[in-house]
Amino acid sequence: MEELVRIIAKSLVDDPDAVDVRTVESEEGITIELRVAESDMGKVIGKQGRIAKAIRTVVKAVATRENKRVSVEILQ
């Protein structure tokens, strides 16, 4: 799933080399942390958070198929 988030993010931003994706596992589940260049934050979040919500929906669909609990955080 980390690779899925990386591919989606790199296709959205102007600076794909600045995309950093990390997976953090905890008792609550898996958290995927996404960092992009500050100038690309708007492209990843989208108007009213629509793109961020879409990314989370896709990841949640994949996680459900694998019986895992996954969340996506977009960090600065």
C-alpha positions, 0 to 999 in steps of 0.5 A, spaced: 500 500 500 505 504 501 507 503 493 500 505 491 500 511 495 507 513 492 505 512 485 499 516 486 502 522 489 508 522 484 503 522 479 499 529 482 505 533 484 510 537 480 516 535 484 516 527 484 523 527 487 520 530 494 515 525 495 516 521 501 512 515 503 513 511 510 509 506 513 508 506 521 505 500 524 502 500 531 496 497 535 491 501 532 493 499 525 498 501 519 499 509 518 502 511 511 505 518 512 505 522 506 510 528 505 511 532 499 514 539 497 510 545 500 509 547 493 505 541 492 501 540 498 495 543 495 495 538 489 495 532 494 490 535 498 485 538 493 479 543 493 476 542 500 480 535 501 477 531 495 484 528 492 486 527 499 479 523 501 480 519 494 487 517 496 484 515 503 478 511 499 483 507 495 487 505 500 482 503 505 479 499 499 485 495 498 486 494 506 479 492 506 481 486 501 487 484 505 483 485 512 488 490 515 486 497 518 490 503 514 490 510 515 493 515 510 496 522 513 499 527 509 504 531 513 508 537 512 
